Amino acid sequence: MFVQLGMTDDTYIIEDSENMSYRDFVNSFLPYSPTDSAELKMRHVLKIDQDDIMWDKLVELDLFNATKMVELKEATPAQILQKILEDSWTYKMEKRI
């Protein structure tokens, strides 16, 4: 699904990426809508129901967090996605210890 959205692309840099929130990053790969949330747009684009296990996994990654910042300067989409995944997985591992 990340490939489908273009989040794994490593061929270009996102300007001002260090000032993007996780939510901003995700939203940049979704169609513009003045009324629909990033969550709704993501479910629509990927054809995922709200009660689908895949949706739960996306939410667990904290992809829609508007306060967590990317903090990577001149990063590619793939680098940003990698950071988001590593942050989520590292947090879960530390939480279990």
PyMOL commands that place a pseudoatom at each C-alpha (Angstrom):
pseudoatom trace, name=CA, resn=MET, resi=1, chain=A, elem=C, hetatm=0, pos=[0.000, 0.000, 0.000]
pseudoatom trace, name=CA, resn=PHE, resi=2, chain=A, elem=C, hetatm=0, pos=[2.871, 2.408, 0.677]
pseudoatom trace, name=CA, resn=VAL, resi=3, chain=A, elem=C, hetatm=0, pos=[4.236, 1.655, -2.788]
pseudoatom trace, name=CA, resn=GLN, resi=4, chain=A, elem=C, hetatm=0, pos=[0.795, 2.253, -4.288]
pseudoatom trace, name=CA, resn=LEU, resi=5, chain=A, elem=C, hetatm=0, pos=[0.684, 5.709, -2.680]
pseudoatom trace, name=CA, resn=GLY, resi=6, chain=A, elem=C, hetatm=0, pos=[4.237, 6.598, -3.757]
pseudoatom trace, name=CA, resn=MET, resi=7, chain=A, elem=C, hetatm=0, pos=[5.663, 6.790, -0.235]
pseudoatom trace, name=CA, resn=THR, resi=8, chain=A, elem=C, hetatm=0, pos=[8.578, 4.482, -1.069]
pseudoatom trace, name=CA, resn=ASP, resi=9, chain=A, elem=C, hetatm=0, pos=[9.925, 6.717, -3.840]
pseudoatom trace, name=CA, resn=ASP, resi=10, chain=A, elem=C, hetatm=0, pos=[13.592, 7.565, -3.333]
pseudoatom trace, name=CA, resn=THR, resi=11, chain=A, elem=C, hetatm=0, pos=[14.095, 9.627, -6.494]
pseudoatom trace, name=CA, resn=TYR, resi=12, chain=A, elem=C, hetatm=0, pos=[13.205, 13.106, -5.227]
pseudoatom trace, name=CA, resn=ILE, resi=13, chain=A, elem=C, hetatm=0, pos=[13.494, 15.256, -2.129]
pseudoatom trace, name=CA, resn=ILE, resi=14, chain=A, elem=C, hetatm=0, pos=[10.571, 16.809, -0.284]
pseudoatom trace, name=CA, resn=GLU, resi=15, chain=A, elem=C, hetatm=0, pos=[11.378, 20.441, 0.410]
pseudoatom trace, name=CA, resn=ASP, resi=16, chain=A, elem=C, hetatm=0, pos=[10.989, 21.596, 4.004]
pseudoatom trace, name=CA, resn=SER, resi=17, chain=A, elem=C, hetatm=0, pos=[10.486, 17.975, 5.070]
pseudoatom trace, name=CA, resn=GLU, resi=18, chain=A, elem=C, hetatm=0, pos=[11.907, 18.689, 8.536]
pseudoatom trace, name=CA, resn=ASN, resi=19, chain=A, elem=C, hetatm=0, pos=[8.848, 20.844, 9.277]
pseudoatom trace, name=CA, resn=MET, resi=20, chain=A, elem=C, hetatm=0, pos=[6.265, 18.272, 8.198]
pseudoatom trace, name=CA, resn=SER, resi=21, chain=A, elem=C, hetatm=0, pos=[4.184, 16.307, 10.652]
pseudoatom trace, name=CA, resn=TYR, resi=22, chain=A, elem=C, hetatm=0, pos=[3.535, 12.626, 10.031]
pseudoatom trace, name=CA, resn=ARG, resi=23, chain=A, elem=C, hetatm=0, pos=[-0.005, 13.634, 9.069]
pseudoatom trace, name=CA, resn=ASP, resi=24, chain=A, elem=C, hetatm=0, pos=[1.273, 16.254, 6.590]
pseudoatom trace, name=CA, resn=PHE, resi=25, chain=A, elem=C, hetatm=0, pos=[3.492, 13.618, 5.001]
pseudoatom trace, name=CA, resn=VAL, resi=26, chain=A, elem=C, hetatm=0, pos=[0.637, 11.143, 4.549]
pseudoatom trace, name=CA, resn=ASN, resi=27, chain=A, elem=C, hetatm=0, pos=[-1.724, 13.836, 3.327]
pseudoatom trace, name=CA, resn=SER, resi=28, chain=A, elem=C, hetatm=0, pos=[0.754, 14.929, 0.649]
pseudoatom trace, name=CA, resn=PHE, resi=29, chain=A, elem=C, hetatm=0, pos=[0.173, 11.582, -1.113]
pseudoatom trace, name=CA, resn=LEU, resi=30, chain=A, elem=C, hetatm=0, pos=[-3.611, 11.790, -1.005]
pseudoatom trace, name=CA, resn=PRO, resi=31, chain=A, elem=C, hetatm=0, pos=[-6.013, 13.724, -3.232]
pseudoatom trace, name=CA, resn=TYR, resi=32, chain=A, elem=C, hetatm=0, pos=[-6.978, 17.208, -2.082]
pseudoatom trace, name=CA, resn=SER, resi=33, chain=A, elem=C, hetatm=0, pos=[-10.324, 17.583, -0.387]
pseudoatom trace, name=CA, resn=PRO, resi=34, chain=A, elem=C, hetatm=0, pos=[-11.495, 20.651, 1.540]
pseudoatom trace, name=CA, resn=THR, resi=35, chain=A, elem=C, hetatm=0, pos=[-13.749, 18.496, 3.732]
pseudoatom trace, name=CA, resn=ASP, resi=36, chain=A, elem=C, hetatm=0, pos=[-12.402, 14.929, 3.962]
pseudoatom trace, name=CA, resn=SER, resi=37, chain=A, elem=C, hetatm=0, pos=[-9.857, 13.976, 6.615]
pseudoatom trace, name=CA, resn=ALA, resi=38, chain=A, elem=C, hetatm=0, pos=[-6.576, 12.261, 5.783]
pseudoatom trace, name=CA, resn=GLU, resi=39, chain=A, elem=C, hetatm=0, pos=[-7.959, 9.104, 7.361]
pseudoatom trace, name=CA, resn=LEU, resi=40, chain=A, elem=C, hetatm=0, pos=[-11.059, 9.100, 5.182]
pseudoatom trace, name=CA, resn=LYS, resi=41, chain=A, elem=C, hetatm=0, pos=[-9.058, 9.839, 2.034]
pseudoatom trace, name=CA, resn=MET, resi=42, chain=A, elem=C, hetatm=0, pos=[-6.568, 7.055, 2.849]
pseudoatom trace, name=CA, resn=ARG, resi=43, chain=A, elem=C, hetatm=0, pos=[-9.343, 4.508, 3.389]
pseudoatom trace, name=CA, resn=HIS, resi=44, chain=A, elem=C, hetatm=0, pos=[-11.018, 5.590, 0.154]
pseudoatom trace, name=CA, resn=VAL, resi=45, chain=A, elem=C, hetatm=0, pos=[-7.850, 5.487, -1.975]
pseudoatom trace, name=CA, resn=LEU, resi=46, chain=A, elem=C, hetatm=0, pos=[-6.757, 2.113, -0.588]
pseudoatom trace, name=CA, resn=LYS, resi=47, chain=A, elem=C, hetatm=0, pos=[-10.324, 0.739, -0.445]
pseudoatom trace, name=CA, resn=ILE, resi=48, chain=A, elem=C, hetatm=0, pos=[-9.992, -0.225, 3.221]
pseudoatom trace, name=CA, resn=ASP, resi=49, chain=A, elem=C, hetatm=0, pos=[-12.935, -0.378, 5.597]
pseudoatom trace, name=CA, resn=GLN, resi=50, chain=A, elem=C, hetatm=0, pos=[-12.620, 1.244, 9.003]
pseudoatom trace, name=CA, resn=ASP, resi=51, chain=A, elem=C, hetatm=0, pos=[-13.011, -2.129, 10.728]
pseudoatom trace, name=CA, resn=ASP, resi=52, chain=A, elem=C, hetatm=0, pos=[-10.390, -3.838, 8.510]
pseudoatom trace, name=CA, resn=ILE, resi=53, chain=A, elem=C, hetatm=0, pos=[-7.277, -5.189, 10.260]
pseudoatom trace, name=CA, resn=MET, resi=54, chain=A, elem=C, hetatm=0, pos=[-5.115, -3.374, 7.696]
pseudoatom trace, name=CA, resn=TRP, resi=55, chain=A, elem=C, hetatm=0, pos=[-6.631, -0.085, 8.854]
pseudoatom trace, name=CA, resn=ASP, resi=56, chain=A, elem=C, hetatm=0, pos=[-5.789, -0.949, 12.459]
pseudoatom trace, name=CA, resn=LYS, resi=57, chain=A, elem=C, hetatm=0, pos=[-2.168, -1.550, 11.445]
pseudoatom trace, name=CA, resn=LEU, resi=58, chain=A, elem=C, hetatm=0, pos=[-1.967, 1.841, 9.710]
pseudoatom trace, name=CA, resn=VAL, resi=59, chain=A, elem=C, hetatm=0, pos=[-3.403, 3.591, 12.756]
pseudoatom trace, name=CA, resn=GLU, resi=60, chain=A, elem=C, hetatm=0, pos=[-0.904, 1.755, 15.017]
pseudoatom trace, name=CA, resn=LEU, resi=61, chain=A, elem=C, hetatm=0, pos=[1.939, 3.287, 13.004]
pseudoatom trace, name=CA, resn=ASP, resi=62, chain=A, elem=C, hetatm=0, pos=[0.758, 6.730, 14.149]
pseudoatom trace, name=CA, resn=LEU, resi=63, chain=A, elem=C, hetatm=0, pos=[0.698, 7.908, 10.531]
pseudoatom trace, name=CA, resn=PHE, resi=64, chain=A, elem=C, hetatm=0, pos=[-2.014, 10.465, 11.199]
pseudoatom trace, name=CA, resn=ASN, resi=65, chain=A, elem=C, hetatm=0, pos=[-0.339, 12.166, 14.155]
pseudoatom trace, name=CA, resn=ALA, resi=66, chain=A, elem=C, hetatm=0, pos=[-0.308, 15.932, 13.595]
pseudoatom trace, name=CA, resn=THR, resi=67, chain=A, elem=C, hetatm=0, pos=[2.201, 16.605, 16.383]
pseudoatom trace, name=CA, resn=LYS, resi=68, chain=A, elem=C, hetatm=0, pos=[4.946, 14.096, 15.574]
pseudoatom trace, name=CA, resn=MET, resi=69, chain=A, elem=C, hetatm=0, pos=[7.401, 15.763, 13.249]
pseudoatom trace, name=CA, resn=VAL, resi=70, chain=A, elem=C, hetatm=0, pos=[9.459, 14.181, 10.472]
pseudoatom trace, name=CA, resn=GLU, resi=71, chain=A, elem=C, hetatm=0, pos=[12.565, 16.178, 11.515]
pseudoatom trace, name=CA, resn=LEU, resi=72, chain=A, elem=C, hetatm=0, pos=[14.577, 14.988, 8.483]
pseudoatom trace, name=CA, resn=LYS, resi=73, chain=A, elem=C, hetatm=0, pos=[16.034, 17.747, 6.343]
pseudoatom trace, name=CA, resn=GLU, resi=74, chain=A, elem=C, hetatm=0, pos=[15.844, 17.322, 2.565]
pseudoatom trace, name=CA, resn=ALA, resi=75, chain=A, elem=C, hetatm=0, pos=[14.474, 13.789, 2.831]
pseudoatom trace, name=CA, resn=THR, resi=76, chain=A, elem=C, hetatm=0, pos=[12.971, 11.566, 0.191]
pseudoatom trace, name=CA, resn=PRO, resi=77, chain=A, elem=C, hetatm=0, pos=[9.557, 10.007, 0.733]
pseudoatom trace, name=CA, resn=ALA, resi=78, chain=A, elem=C, hetatm=0, pos=[11.244, 6.633, 1.321]
pseudoatom trace, name=CA, resn=GLN, resi=79, chain=A, elem=C, hetatm=0, pos=[13.515, 8.099, 4.013]
pseudoatom trace, name=CA, resn=ILE, resi=80, chain=A, elem=C, hetatm=0, pos=[10.564, 9.708, 5.773]
pseudoatom trace, name=CA, resn=LEU, resi=81, chain=A, elem=C, hetatm=0, pos=[8.517, 6.518, 5.662]
pseudoatom trace, name=CA, resn=GLN, resi=82, chain=A, elem=C, hetatm=0, pos=[11.491, 4.584, 7.019]
pseudoatom trace, name=CA, resn=LYS, resi=83, chain=A, elem=C, hetatm=0, pos=[11.775, 7.018, 9.943]
pseudoatom trace, name=CA, resn=ILE, resi=84, chain=A, elem=C, hetatm=0, pos=[8.057, 6.756, 10.720]
pseudoatom trace, name=CA, resn=LEU, resi=85, chain=A, elem=C, hetatm=0, pos=[8.217, 2.961, 10.685]
pseudoatom trace, name=CA, resn=GLU, resi=86, chain=A, elem=C, hetatm=0, pos=[11.377, 2.825, 12.779]
pseudoatom trace, name=CA, resn=ASP, resi=87, chain=A, elem=C, hetatm=0, pos=[9.941, 5.290, 15.314]
pseudoatom trace, name=CA, resn=SER, resi=88, chain=A, elem=C, hetatm=0, pos=[6.809, 3.199, 15.675]
pseudoatom trace, name=CA, resn=TRP, resi=89, chain=A, elem=C, hetatm=0, pos=[8.599, -0.136, 15.887]
pseudoatom trace, name=CA, resn=THR, resi=90, chain=A, elem=C, hetatm=0, pos=[11.244, 1.172, 18.303]
pseudoatom trace, name=CA, resn=TYR, resi=91, chain=A, elem=C, hetatm=0, pos=[8.577, 2.602, 20.582]
pseudoatom trace, name=CA, resn=LYS, resi=92, chain=A, elem=C, hetatm=0, pos=[6.694, -0.703, 20.631]
pseudoatom trace, name=CA, resn=MET, resi=93, chain=A, elem=C, hetatm=0, pos=[9.842, -2.669, 21.447]
pseudoatom trace, name=CA, resn=GLU, resi=94, chain=A, elem=C, hetatm=0, pos=[10.785, -0.298, 24.276]
pseudoatom trace, name=CA, resn=LYS, resi=95, chain=A, elem=C, hetatm=0, pos=[7.227, -0.411, 25.606]
pseudoatom trace, name=CA, resn=ARG, resi=96, chain=A, elem=C, hetatm=0, pos=[7.324, -4.219, 25.870]
pseudoatom trace, name=CA, resn=ILE, resi=97, chain=A, elem=C, hetatm=0, pos=[10.595, -4.340, 27.798]
for i in range(1, 97): cmd.bond("trace and resi %d" % i, "trace and resi %d" % (i + 1))
show_as sticks, trace
zoom trace
